[in-house]
Amino acid sequence: MIRNLIFDFGKVLVDYDYFGVIDGFFASHAQAEEFYNHLMDDKWNEKIDRGDSTFEHIIRDMQEAMPQWRDEIGLFGERYTDLVIGEMEGMRDLLVRLKANGYRLYGLTNWGSRIYNTMRQYDIFQLLDGQVISSEEHVVKPEREIYERVCGRFGLKPEECVFADDKTENVEAARAYGMHAILFKSAVQYEAGLNAIIRQQDTYGHLPAPLEGRVRQAVDNFMQGYGCCQSVVAAFADIYGLDDAMAKRIAAGFGGGVGRMRMMCGAVSALVILVGLDCGQTDGDDRQGKSECYKTVQALLAKSKEQNGSLICAEILGLKGSVKAQSSYVASPRTAEYYRTRPCAAKVESAARIFAEYLAAKQ
């Protein structure tokens, strides 16, 4: 049973805008972007979040490392709390309702010591029953230890928790630890995802450990660079006598919405392939077997559409018009930005879980 809801802060409970602040420090936006890239790529932001040194000490270290921006970095330190521009739309009302429904609410954030200034500004933080802040723990997401700490501190069982974060790597780390997790986009999308998790539990309860392991394997496959269809099919293929290499070859062309044409989502195509392996008829005259296979496909795809809003790759990715029509066959490089901005890992997890629940229901 889900009892505890754990939320990241930035882009989940409150919104922030770096350039809304730092553009004012530089002569051009290009210079502000250059500074921002150093802030992230050189791990200054992570140092602030980890809190091994005081905020003031880190700002001085930045000034020494980038003396050409000494004054701008000083202003950045002074205006740091101004990066937050307000509460995320709809989240305070949602948390009020969730709390009234008996859920315990917690925060788990990568943030520097100045977070308390922000928490005093916004009422949404008063709804939390507790929080774990990276700069106090000297551990940051997606490191496993920070998930262990939030559970240990408040006596939480991972399987009874749903974690929400806007970064894919943090969501996947929570799942690897044993939590349910949602890649956050909006209050409406989060509530739909939470309701889907609750409905899944009501229907089947917890998955048996071997099937839960297959769901995790599907996500791991994707994070290793395999296509969405490959990732899901390969996680279950051995059940049907297919070796890993053959499973990935069979599924390879379905990635990117079939050959990267942004048609049916590859993770959804994986469900079709797996249903065929599980119950597809092999006699051309077996109309009953064919009909039963189609029935199962339709049932599982209906669940996928309910959870993800669409079965179509372009719609899931928000591609429209010429962007959709001009989709290239060239595969996207799997960069940190790709995993941060794409919802595909969550769709792989959704498809794998739908098929695992189908198998569990048959047992």
KENUZA-852231 format. One line per 5 residues: number of its first residue (from 1); their letters; for each residue x, y, z of C-alpha. Coordinates in Angstrom, 2 decimals. Layout:
NUM = A = X:Y:Z; ...
This chain:
1 = MIRNL = 0.00:0.00:0.00; 1.24:3.50:-0.84; 1.51:5.53:2.36; 4.27:8.07:1.70; 4.78:10.61:-1.08
6 = IFDFG = 8.27:12.07:-1.48; 8.90:15.16:-3.59; 11.91:16.84:-5.08; 11.78:20.62:-4.54; 12.98:22.36:-7.71
11 = KVLVD = 10.66:22.03:-10.73; 8.33:19.88:-8.58; 7.21:21.98:-5.60; 8.72:25.29:-6.68; 9.88:26.62:-10.03
16 = YDYFG = 13.23:28.30:-10.70; 14.82:30.24:-13.53; 18.59:30.68:-13.60; 18.64:32.99:-16.59; 15.94:35.24:-15.19
21 = VIDGF = 18.57:36.20:-12.61; 22.00:35.77:-14.19; 21.12:37.46:-17.50; 21.16:40.67:-15.48; 24.78:40.18:-14.48
26 = FASHA = 26.28:39.85:-17.98; 26.50:41.99:-21.07; 24.86:39.32:-23.22; 22.83:36.15:-22.87; 25.70:34.23:-24.50
31 = QAEEF = 27.97:35.20:-21.61; 25.30:34.17:-19.12; 25.03:30.81:-20.88; 28.79:30.35:-20.73; 28.76:31.00:-16.99
36 = YNHLM = 25.80:28.64:-16.51; 27.61:25.88:-18.40; 30.63:26.26:-16.13; 28.33:26.22:-13.10; 26.94:22.85:-14.17
41 = DDKWN = 29.78:21.19:-16.10; 32.45:22.09:-13.55; 30.21:20.77:-10.76; 29.92:24.07:-8.86; 26.19:23.57:-8.53
46 = EKIDR = 26.78:20.05:-7.22; 29.30:21.40:-4.70; 26.67:23.84:-3.42; 24.17:20.97:-3.19; 26.60:18.61:-1.49
51 = GDSTF = 27.56:21.20:1.09; 31.03:19.91:1.98; 32.02:23.59:2.26; 29.92:26.57:3.28; 28.01:28.43:0.60
56 = EHIIR = 30.22:31.48:1.11; 33.39:29.39:0.76; 32.18:27.84:-2.50; 31.36:31.28:-3.91; 34.92:32.43:-3.06
61 = DMQEA = 36.34:29.29:-4.70; 34.31:30.06:-7.84; 35.69:33.61:-7.89; 39.25:32.30:-7.66; 38.63:29.73:-10.40
66 = MPQWR = 36.91:32.24:-12.71; 38.41:35.65:-11.87; 37.05:37.16:-15.08; 33.59:36.89:-13.50; 34.47:37.79:-9.92
71 = DEIGL = 31.84:40.53:-9.64; 29.17:38.48:-11.42; 29.80:35.47:-9.17; 29.49:37.71:-6.14; 26.11:38.91:-7.39
76 = FGERY = 25.12:35.29:-8.07; 25.82:34.47:-4.43; 23.83:37.48:-3.22; 20.87:36.75:-5.49; 20.93:32.94:-5.17
81 = TDLVI = 17.51:32.68:-3.51; 16.00:34.83:-6.28; 16.43:31.88:-8.66; 13.15:30.52:-7.27; 10.24:32.27:-8.99
86 = GEMEG = 7.18:30.67:-7.37; 5.33:27.49:-6.52; 4.66:25.00:-9.30; 1.16:25.46:-10.64; -1.42:23.30:-8.91
91 = MRDLL = 0.98:21.59:-6.53; -0.05:23.26:-3.29; -3.72:22.42:-3.82; -2.77:18.87:-4.76; -0.63:18.40:-1.65
96 = VRLKA = -3.47:19.70:0.53; -5.79:17.07:-0.95; -3.24:14.29:-0.66; -2.54:15.17:2.95; -6.28:15.21:3.69
101 = NGYRL = -6.47:11.70:2.17; -3.99:10.44:4.75; -0.72:10.41:2.84; 2.48:11.43:4.59; 4.40:14.02:2.58
106 = YGLTN = 8.19:14.38:2.53; 10.83:16.33:0.66; 14.07:15.00:-0.82; 16.11:17.66:-2.55; 19.54:18.51:-3.89
111 = WGSRI = 19.89:22.07:-2.59; 22.39:24.27:-0.81; 22.09:25.67:2.69; 20.16:28.70:1.45; 17.10:26.48:0.90
116 = YNTMR = 15.67:27.51:4.25; 15.32:31.10:3.01; 13.22:29.73:0.17; 11.21:27.44:2.45; 10.22:30.43:4.59
121 = QYDIF = 8.95:32.23:1.50; 6.55:29.58:0.17; 3.68:28.02:2.10; 3.83:24.76:0.18; 6.78:23.64:2.30
126 = QLLDG = 4.66:23.85:5.46; 2.67:20.87:4.17; 5.65:18.54:4.40; 5.99:16.14:7.32; 9.77:16.25:6.99
131 = QVISS = 12.58:16.63:4.49; 16.09:15.47:3.70; 18.34:18.15:2.17; 21.53:17.16:0.37; 23.71:19.95:1.77
136 = EEHVV = 22.95:18.75:5.31; 23.66:15.12:4.43; 26.70:15.76:2.17; 25.14:13.22:-0.21; 23.28:14.06:-3.44
141 = KPERE = 20.79:12.35:-5.70; 21.07:10.01:-7.54; 23.40:8.42:-4.96; 21.65:5.52:-3.27; 22.58:6.66:0.23
146 = IYERV = 20.32:9.70:0.15; 17.27:7.51:-0.55; 18.32:5.26:2.30; 18.54:8.27:4.58; 15.05:9.59:3.89
151 = CGRFG = 13.58:6.16:4.60; 15.75:5.58:7.66; 15.07:8.99:9.17; 11.30:8.76:8.94; 10.85:4.99:9.24
156 = LKPEE = 9.59:4.52:5.68; 9.43:1.31:3.67; 10.60:1.94:0.08; 7.78:-0.11:-1.42; 5.25:2.12:0.35
161 = CVFAD = 6.74:5.31:-1.15; 6.20:7.19:-4.40; 9.05:9.56:-5.29; 8.65:12.44:-7.76; 11.53:14.23:-9.49
166 = DKTEN = 12.00:16.11:-12.75; 15.30:14.36:-13.54; 15.31:10.88:-15.04; 18.49:9.74:-13.30; 17.00:10.55:-9.89
171 = VEAAR = 13.77:8.73:-10.69; 15.63:5.65:-11.86; 17.80:5.64:-8.73; 14.67:5.73:-6.56; 13.24:2.78:-8.47
176 = AYGMH = 16.50:0.89:-8.13; 16.26:1.42:-4.36; 12.75:-0.08:-4.36; 10.48:2.97:-4.45; 7.76:3.67:-6.94
181 = AILFK = 8.68:6.80:-8.87; 7.22:9.34:-11.27; 9.15:11.56:-13.67; 7.45:14.87:-12.90; 6.06:17.14:-15.62
186 = SAVQY = 3.06:18.84:-14.04; 0.61:18.51:-11.14; -1.99:16.98:-13.45; 0.47:14.45:-14.90; 1.78:13.56:-11.43
191 = EAGLN = -1.70:12.92:-10.04; -2.53:10.71:-13.03; 0.69:8.75:-12.51; 0.04:8.38:-8.79; -3.49:7.13:-9.44
196 = AIIRQ = -2.14:4.62:-11.96; 0.30:3.25:-9.39; -2.47:2.96:-6.81; -4.78:1.22:-9.29; -2.03:-1.22:-10.21
201 = QDTYG = -1.55:-2.11:-6.58; -5.27:-2.48:-6.04; -5.47:-4.84:-9.00; -2.44:-7.03:-8.51; -0.68:-6.00:-5.32
206 = HLPAP = 3.11:-6.09:-5.35; 4.76:-7.91:-8.21; 6.62:-11.11:-7.35; 10.32:-10.34:-7.00; 11.35:-12.09:-10.27
211 = LEGRV = 8.86:-10.04:-12.28; 9.82:-6.83:-10.49; 13.40:-7.66:-11.44; 12.40:-7.89:-15.09; 10.81:-4.44:-14.93
216 = RQAVD = 14.04:-3.08:-13.50; 16.02:-4.89:-16.20; 13.95:-3.22:-18.91; 14.77:0.21:-17.51; 18.42:-0.75:-17.09
221 = NFMQG = 18.53:-1.88:-20.72; 17.25:1.50:-21.84; 19.74:3.37:-19.67; 22.51:1.33:-21.32; 21.54:2.73:-24.70
226 = YGCCQ = 19.14:0.12:-26.12; 15.96:1.20:-27.87; 12.68:1.34:-26.00; 11.27:-1.73:-27.77; 14.53:-3.66:-27.39
231 = SVVAA = 14.69:-2.83:-23.70; 11.27:-4.25:-22.87; 11.34:-7.30:-25.15; 14.81:-8.36:-24.00; 13.74:-8.20:-20.35
236 = FADIY = 11.18:-11.00:-20.91; 12.45:-12.85:-23.99; 14.15:-15.72:-22.17; 10.75:-16.84:-20.86; 9.92:-17.76:-24.45
241 = GLDDA = 13.27:-19.31:-25.39; 14.73:-16.27:-27.14; 18.30:-15.38:-26.33; 19.17:-11.77:-25.55; 20.85:-10.98:-28.87
246 = MAKRI = 18.00:-12.36:-30.97; 15.40:-10.52:-28.88; 17.22:-7.24:-29.41; 17.53:-7.85:-33.14; 13.83:-8.60:-33.51
251 = AAGFG = 12.90:-5.43:-31.63; 15.57:-3.10:-33.04; 13.53:-1.58:-35.88; 10.63:-0.52:-33.67; 12.57:2.19:-31.81
256 = GGVGR = 11.67:5.86:-32.22; 8.09:5.00:-33.07; 9.03:2.43:-35.77; 12.28:3.31:-37.50; 12.28:6.73:-35.78
261 = MRMMC = 9.18:7.77:-37.77; 7.41:8.70:-34.52; 4.46:6.39:-35.07; 3.55:3.81:-32.39; 5.84:4.11:-29.35
266 = GAVSA = 8.53:1.43:-29.31; 7.69:0.44:-25.73; 4.10:-0.10:-26.86; 5.30:-2.15:-29.82; 7.18:-4.29:-27.30
271 = LVILV = 3.89:-5.16:-25.64; 2.54:-6.36:-28.99; 5.62:-8.51:-29.60; 5.51:-10.01:-26.10; 1.81:-10.82:-26.32
276 = GLDCG = 2.52:-12.62:-29.59; 5.28:-14.62:-27.91; 3.03:-15.41:-24.99; -0.24:-16.36:-26.64; 0.00:-15.85:-30.39
281 = QTDGD = -1.61:-18.57:-32.53; 0.56:-20.60:-34.91; -2.22:-22.21:-36.95; -3.45:-20.02:-39.78; -6.99:-21.35:-39.39
286 = DRQGK = -7.14:-20.73:-35.63; -9.54:-17.78:-35.64; -10.29:-18.23:-31.96; -6.60:-18.09:-31.04; -6.10:-15.06:-33.25
291 = SECYK = -9.05:-13.29:-31.64; -7.78:-14.04:-28.12; -4.38:-12.63:-29.03; -5.95:-9.45:-30.39; -8.10:-9.17:-27.26
296 = TVQAL = -5.02:-9.29:-25.05; -3.16:-6.78:-27.20; -6.07:-4.36:-27.01; -6.37:-4.75:-23.23; -2.69:-4.07:-22.56
301 = LAKSK = -2.51:-1.18:-25.01; -5.56:0.36:-23.38; -3.68:0.32:-20.07; -0.67:1.90:-21.72; -2.76:4.67:-23.23
306 = EQNGS = -4.44:5.31:-19.89; -1.09:5.64:-18.12; 0.77:7.63:-20.76; -1.93:9.62:-22.55; -1.14:8.25:-26.01
311 = LICAE = 0.28:5.25:-27.86; 1.95:7.47:-30.47; 5.63:8.37:-30.09; 5.26:11.89:-31.54; 2.41:12.71:-29.19
316 = ILGLK = 4.24:11.36:-26.14; 7.28:13.49:-27.04; 5.14:16.54:-27.83; 6.27:16.72:-31.47; 3.92:18.51:-33.85
321 = GSVKA = 3.67:19.56:-37.47; 6.91:19.82:-39.38; 8.97:18.58:-36.43; 7.10:15.30:-36.61; 7.13:15.12:-40.41
326 = QSSYV = 10.86:15.81:-40.74; 11.99:13.23:-38.21; 15.39:11.87:-39.25; 16.46:8.24:-39.26; 19.64:9.26:-37.36
331 = ASPRT = 19.47:7.97:-33.79; 19.78:10.55:-31.02; 23.02:10.47:-29.00; 22.39:9.19:-25.48; 23.65:12.18:-23.55
336 = AEYYR = 22.79:13.28:-20.02; 20.51:15.89:-21.60; 18.69:13.15:-23.53; 17.94:11.20:-20.37; 17.03:14.40:-18.52
341 = TRPCA = 14.48:15.68:-21.03; 13.01:12.53:-22.61; 10.16:10.64:-20.93; 11.20:7.40:-22.65; 12.65:5.63:-19.61
346 = AKVES = 9.34:6.11:-17.82; 7.46:4.69:-20.83; 9.77:1.66:-20.88; 9.06:1.13:-17.19; 5.32:1.51:-17.79
351 = AARIF = 5.25:-1.06:-20.62; 7.42:-3.56:-18.74; 5.25:-3.23:-15.65; 2.04:-3.68:-17.65; 3.37:-6.90:-19.14
356 = AEYLA = 4.72:-8.12:-15.78; 1.31:-7.51:-14.20; -0.31:-9.44:-17.06; 1.99:-12.38:-16.34; 1.37:-12.10:-12.58
361 = AKQ = -2.39:-12.20:-13.13; -2.03:-15.45:-15.09; -0.18:-17.23:-12.28
